[in-house]
């Protein structure tokens, strides 16, 4: 049966299974991805079915994991690396920025670098320090990397397939607090291009732009606003780099207002780039300044305070009201 209702985590598992079945050059590697099946069980059962040469348990050394993946890619493999938690990626940041991101440009495009780095990211699970970061803008800023993040099970399944098939390195951010949210997955119908944004809800009064874990929050905000007669359009970016500014522009030219929402800090976040570009492109269509809702410019707080830190329904609706008040 082509259409199934799956949790986002299971959709990722099925996507990896499909990739391993389809292409013998695909290998999965990372800390505890084999026998344990990953800390979130995304790789559950894969080592048993595909063997230790295809699903590889690595030492706890993120720089070594990514460096090995680069070597495998140079030899024609398509490695899919799992970084166990968002805050653990930084020992590998040097390899990612100075090697992985630059190989294709350094070789004038002759060297392919089909490496996917999967990173569970964001808060909302009550984790300890280094387990609830949102570092996507650090990677989106680096030329040569593609940065994507699914918001639902269908995109999780298909975007991971598309990322693995890409000849460029892809940083694949997985919204960990949405792992258990169920959604329909049609395993025979690709929902769209990897870097194309999607209008998740039509509206006429204001555009909410989000990605990853905040798409669900924005859809809930749009539902709440509709009870007060406000028509909110929600755009799921899906890709943070490259950014689909055309879809955002089309929406804003219709609604005249834009609020950008992400968990990452607002300061120097992706919302700032979106605000700048849309102000340039849509200046004469805007009825209000572009507003941003996000995390604070502070280290991620302890678990008992994270609900105060994370942008929730109230903060999104407050920005909607402020924008509509102009």
FITOR-265703 format. One record per atom (N, C-alpha, C): x, z, y. Coordinates in pm, whole numbers, plus 50000, padded with zeros to 5 digits. Each point is the difference from the previous one (the first is absolute). Layout:
BEGIN
XZY
...
//
This chain:
BEGIN
500855000049880
499155000050120
500885000050124
499774990450089
500904998250115
499875011150103
498765004750026
499785010150103
499925013849937
500875009050047
500015013749951
500015009650118
499485012149980
500095010350103
501145009249962
501065000050081
501215007349967
500455008950115
500585011649969
500715007550105
501194991650048
500405002150124
501104992250058
501265001449914
500265012249948
501195002249917
499954991549873
498844999449937
499864992149877
500124985150029
499524995750117
500134985950040
501484996250012
500805009150054
501454997550009
500634999249862
499575009049911
500505000049863
499684986849931
498764995450015
499594987349939
500764988250060
500295000750130
500744989450067
501434999149948
500645011649984
501365000149944
500004994749857
499005004149922
499894995249862
499874984749997
499174994550087
499814985650007
501314992950036
500735005850099
501264994050044
501045000249888
500075011049926
500945001149888
499664990249889
498704998049976
499564990649897
500294985550039
499824997050129
500074986250048
501434995050014
500895008850048
501374995750034
501015009249933
500784994949903
500995008449931
501135004850090
500114994350121
501045004150094
499575012050086
498755004249989
499535011850074
500465012549926
500645009150073
500385013049945
499525010950095
499595011249943
499555011550078
501045010949984
500385006350112
501055010249992
499775011050103
500435012049964
499855011250091
500055013349926
499955010650076
500075013449943
498695003349926
500115002949872
498865004349917
498934989449981
500324987250020
498984989649984
499724996749853
500925004049910
499874996149861
499185009649917
500665009749939
499315009149908
498885007750070
500245004650123
498985007650073
498884991050052
500344987650035
499014991050059
499875001550150
501035005950063
499975002050145
499285012750037
500395005950112
499405012750041
498504998550027
499564988150042
498574997350020
499414991649885
500794998349894
499584992749879
499714985250026
500634994450102
499794985750031
500604991249890
501085004749937
500664991949896
499675005249859
498935007449989
499625006249873
499824989449890
500685002249887
499854991349884
500834987350002
500664997050111
500714987250011
501294999949919
500765011050001
501245000249922
499704999149850
498935006749958
499614999649858
499694985649956
499374992450090
499574986449963
501064989350025
500895002350097
500974989550038
501455003849972
500235012649963
501355004049962
500855005350114
501085006549962
500885006650098
500864990250079
500094987549955
500754990050076
499174993850113
498685001649993
499134994350103
499465010850095
499825012149949
499515011250080
501055011149989
500805001450104
501285007149990
499955013350075
500235010849928
500185013050064
501415000850060
500075002850128
501285000250070
500445014350031
501275001850036
500425012950054
499325002850135
500055012650043
499455003750129
501024996150108
499974987350040
500964994750096
499414987450063
499235001950108
499244988950058
500904988650048
501155003450056
500934989550044
500474991749881
500285006749888
500424992949880
498894991649940
498765005150006
498864992549947
499834986950076
500005000850133
499804987950081
501214990849989
501215005749998
501194991749984
499994992449868
499565006549893
499884993449870
498954989050005
498885002650067
498954989950014
500514987750074
500825002050101
500584988650073
500864991749907
500825006749917
500834992849904
499184992349898
498925006249953
499114993249905
499364987750063
499575001450127
499384988650069
500984988550016
501265003250027
501024989650012
500204992649868
499695006749888
500164994049868
498694993849949
499004998850086
498794992749963
498835008549955
500155013250004
498895008849962
499095002950119
498835005649970
499065004250104
499735015049983
500905008350052
499855014449982
498915006050089
499235009149941
499015007850074
500475014549995
500415005050113
500585013450011
498925009950043
499965011549936
499145010850048
500855010950064
499705003150126
500535011950066
498935010749983
500375011549942
498995009549954
499105005150112
500585003050116
499245004350118
500614993750125
499174998350101
500404993950126
501285006050059
500095013450003
501135006650062
501294998849922
499934994349877
501204998549918
500704986650021
499434991350082
500534986450012
501284999450084
500255010350081
501064998750100
501424999349944
500325005949885
501334997249943
500214985249969
498914992649984
500104985649972
499874991550126
499795006350114
499734992450123
501164990850036
501225004849978
501184991750028
499984987349916
499775001449869
499934988249913
498894990450044
498855005750036
498864991750037
500274992250128
500555006650100
500174993950132
501234990950005
501135004749946
501244992450017
500234989549892
499355001449885
500184990349892
498714992449969
499005007249953
498764993749953
499364991150108
499905005050122
499314992650106
500794988150051
501324999949975
500844989950066
500534989149907
499815001749869
500614990849903
499574985550021
498694997850021
499514986250013
500534993550128
500005007650111
500514994550126
501504997549990
500715009349936
501464998949987
500394987549921
499134996049906
500294988449915
499294987450050
499465000650120
499244988750058
498834996049910
499415010049935
498804997649921
500254995849856
501254998449961
500284995349864
499855011049895
500175012550040
499885011149907
498615006350013
499275000349889
498705006550000
500195015049975
499105007950053
500115014449985
498625005849965
499494996849878
498645004049962
499935014549950
500195009350091
499965014349966
498755006250064
499235007249921
498875007650053
500365014949991
499855007150112
500235014450000
498675006950024
499475006449896
498735007150009
500245014250050
499245003850105
500165013350058
498635006450022
499665010749926
498795007750034
500225006550137
499024998750091
500245005250135
498765006650057
500225007450108
498905006450070
499705014049948
499105006850070
499665013849967
498675001249930
499465012250008
498675002449947
499955005249858
501175003249941
499975005249862
500565014149993
500295006150114
500485013850000
501385001649941
500884990450024
501345000349941
500995007850087
501195002149946
501045007350072
500824990450085
500995005450070
500834992050092
500634988049928
500124988850072
500564987349951
499064992449907
498785004849983
499064993549907
498804993950072
499985000050132
498824995150073
500414992750128
500964991249989
500484992750118
499244986850017
500104994450121
499454986650027
501084992050073
500994995149925
501174993650064
499904984950016
498774994549997
499864985449994
500614992850120
499925005950120
500534993050117
501524998749995
500685009149928
501464999049985
500384987549922
499144996149907
500274988049919
499444987450067
498865001250066
499414988650070
500934995050112
500815009150053
500934996450108
501184991649950
500235000049870
501194993549943
499694985549964
500654990750070
499834985849969
500504997249859
499234991849927
500374996649863
499195007449896
499295010550041
499145007449908
498544996550028
499214999449894
498554999150014
499425013649962
499015004450075
499435013449980
498494998649986
499475004149885
498564998849974
499465013049944
498675001850013
499365011949945
498534997349970
499575002049877
498594997849966
499155012050038
498714997450024
499075010850034
498955002149892
499954990949901
498985001049895
500564994849869
499265001749894
500484996549866
500254985149983
499134991850056
500174985549988
501304995450063
500265004750122
501254996450066
501205005949929
499865012149946
501115006049926
500414990949884
499014995149926
500274991449885
500654986950044
499394993150094
500444986650035
501224999750091
500065009350096
501144999950092
501305003449928
499935008749898
501225002949923
500454987749923
499044992749942
500354987349933
500704990550097
499414998450119
500544990750099
501375004650050
500185013150014
501295005350044
501084997149896
499675001749872
500964997549892
500384985349995
499064991250032
500264985649997
500774995050124
500115008450102
500694996250123
501514999449977
500664990350062
501454999049991
500715008250106
499245006750084
500545009050102
499755014549959
500825009350047
499765014149968
498745005150066
499215007749924
498745005450049
500015015249982
499735007150109
499785014449993
498515002049982
499625005749887
498605001049960
499565014650010
499355003350110
499565013850024
498645002449936
499925010649919
498775003449929
499415012950058
498764999550050
499395011950062
499645010349893
500865009949984
499885008949882
498705007949998
499415003150115
498755007749994
498804991149965
500234986949990
498934990949956
500184995749855
501015005249931
500274996049862
498765001549910
499175010150028
498895003049910
498664994150049
500044992750112
498794993350049
499734987649915
498774998649953
499664988749915
499484988250082
500264988049950
499494987950063
499964988649900
499264989750032
499894988549910
501244991250009
500454995549884
501154991049990
499594987949918
500094988350061
499774987549928
501374994349965
500365000849873
501344996049958
500174984849990
498974992750041
500104985449996
499854993650138
499815008150105
499774994450134
500885007050103
501034992950049
500895005750101
499235001550130
499985012250060
499175002150119
500534993550128
501284996550004
500534993650121
501514999549998
500584994350106
501454999350012
500585014050020
501255001749959
500625013350004
500075005850140
500274991750098
500225005150136
498844997050095
498824997749943
498814997150080
499135012450011
499625003650123
499105011350021
498594996549954
499185010449982
498644998049949
499015007750088
498924993750035
498945007150072
499205007649895
500175013249998
499365008449898
498555003350036
499674999250130
498625002350046
499814992550131
498924992650010
499694992450122
499405009150106
500314997150126
499445007650111
500164992450130
499385005150106
500004992750127
500485008050121
500045013449989
500285008350119
501465004150015
500715001349889
501375005050005
500684996649868
501324997650005
500784997149879
500865012049965
499885004649876
500915010049943
500974992749908
501305001550025
501024994049915
500735011149926
500144998649869
500685010149919
500634993349880
500735007849923
500584995249875
500175011849906
500124996949870
500275010449902
498965011049998
500445012750007
499075011249981
498945001450109
500274994550119
499075002050112
498864990050004
500034989749915
498904990349999
498705006949960
500065008349896
498815007249955
499475009150111
500905006850071
499605008750111
499314992050109
500534988150031
499404991750104
498654994449957
499854996849874
498704995549951
498975011250009
500435012249971
499115011650014
499645002350148
500974997850088
499755001450144
499004989550047
500134987849950
499084989350038
498585003149953
499875005849881
498695004049948
499385010950087
500835009950038
499515010850086
499604994850137
500804990850056
499704994450131
498724991749998
499734993449887
498804991749988
498735008450013
500075012849960
498845008950014
499655002850146
500984997650089
499785001650145
499834986450068
499824989649920
499764986850056
501234992350041
501185004349957
501254993150035
500434991149883
500344987750032
500374990249899
501534998449997
500645005549896
501455000249992
500504990249895
500974991750039
500654990949906
501285006849949
500224999649869
501195006149940
500874988949941
501264999550043
500964990249948
501055007449918
500144996149874
501035005449911
501214990750009
501105005050057
501174991550022
500624994849870
500085008949898
500604996749870
501504997950009
500484993250102
501434997650018
500435005650136
501085007949999
500535005750124
501114991250056
500694992849911
501004990150044
500084989049894
499664987550035
499504995850131
498585005150028
499675000550130
498685004450045
499134987850029
498765000649956
499054989150023
499305002350134
500704996350108
499435002150133
498794991050026
499954988349934
498914990750024
498645006049964
499945006849884
498745006149957
499595011250096
500985007950045
499705010650097
499514993950130
500674989550047
499624993550126
498584994649993
499664993449891
498654994549984
498965011150011
500285011349937
499075011350004
499875005750140
501145002050066
500005006350134
499364990850103
500184986949986
499334990750092
498485001049987
499545004149884
498565001849977
499515013450053
500785010949972
499515013550033
500455005150137
501174995550047
500505004450131
500695013449999
500065006549886
500625013349994
500765001549869
501125007650005
500835001849881
500535014249991
499845005949882
500625012849966
500814997849872
501285003650003
500884998549884
500235013749937
499865000749868
500075012949930
501034999349888
500935009649997
500915001449885
500455014549988
500395003949879
500465013649976
501345002750064
500854990050007
501345001650056
499925004350146
501055006450051
499985004150141
499704988350094
499255002850103
499664989850100
501254995250073
500925009150028
501214996850077
500854989849924
500214988350061
500744988949940
499434995549866
498715001849980
499364995849876
499554985550005
499474995049889
499544986249995
498844997650096
499235010550029
498914998750097
500484996150138
501225004150034
500564996550132
500244985050010
500534994149892
500244985650000
498694992350004
499005004749924
498704993550002
499385000850139
500085011950063
499455001850135
500664990650100
501324998749991
500734991450092
499624985449981
499994995449875
499714985949974
498554996450037
499075008849966
498614996950029
499725000750149
500695008950071
499875000250146
500504987050060
501104994749946
500534987150046
499034988649969
499475000049880
499174988849955
498575000650052
499485012150018
498565001750027
499725006850134
500914999250093
499895007750124
498644998050068
499554987650008
498754997250072
498755002449915
500195003349873
498865003349914
499795015149989
501045007850031
499935014549980
499135006850104
499085008249952
499135008050087
500545014150020
501055003549924
500595013450006
501454999149951
500845009850034
501375000149947
499975001249847
501024994449936
500145001949856
500405014549974
499285006849913
500295014049968
500595001149860
500805010549979
500645002349871
499675014049951
499765001049869
499775012949934
500985000949884
500755011049994
500985001249892
500535014049988
501085001249925
500675012849984
500755003950126
500455012350003
500745005150116
501494997649983
500724999850113
501454997749999
500695013349967
499835004049875
500535012849952
500234998849851
500915008149945
500164999749854
498675003149931
499784993649885
498755002249928
499845014849968
498835005750027
499845014549987
499815004549855
500045013449977
499685005249866
498584995949960
499765000349868
498754994949944
498765006650063
500095012950032
498815006950051
499634995450141
500904992750065
499734995250136
499784984950007
500094993149885
500014985450008
498674994150049
498895007149978
498734994950049
499945000250153
500795008750062
500095000150147
500884988550049
500934995749916
500954989650037
499424986149977
499344998149887
499514986749963
498834995850089
499984987450044
498844995150075
498794999149908
498955007250036
498795000049919
498844993650073
498825001849945
498804993850054
499775003850146
500165012650035
499745004650136
500914993350102
501294999049967
500954993950094
499754985150017
499604993349891
499694985750010
498744997950085
498975007949975
498754998750077
500205003750147
500885009750027
500315003550139
500614988150073
500934992949933
500624988150062
498964989050020
499104998549904
498924990150014
499165003250123
499645012550016
499175004150115
500744997950131
501305003350003
500794998250123
500094985450038
500194991449899
500094985750029
498684994350050
498915004149937
498684994950039
499565005650136
500625010950044
499635006150127
500544992350121
500984991249979
500574992350112
498964990350056
//
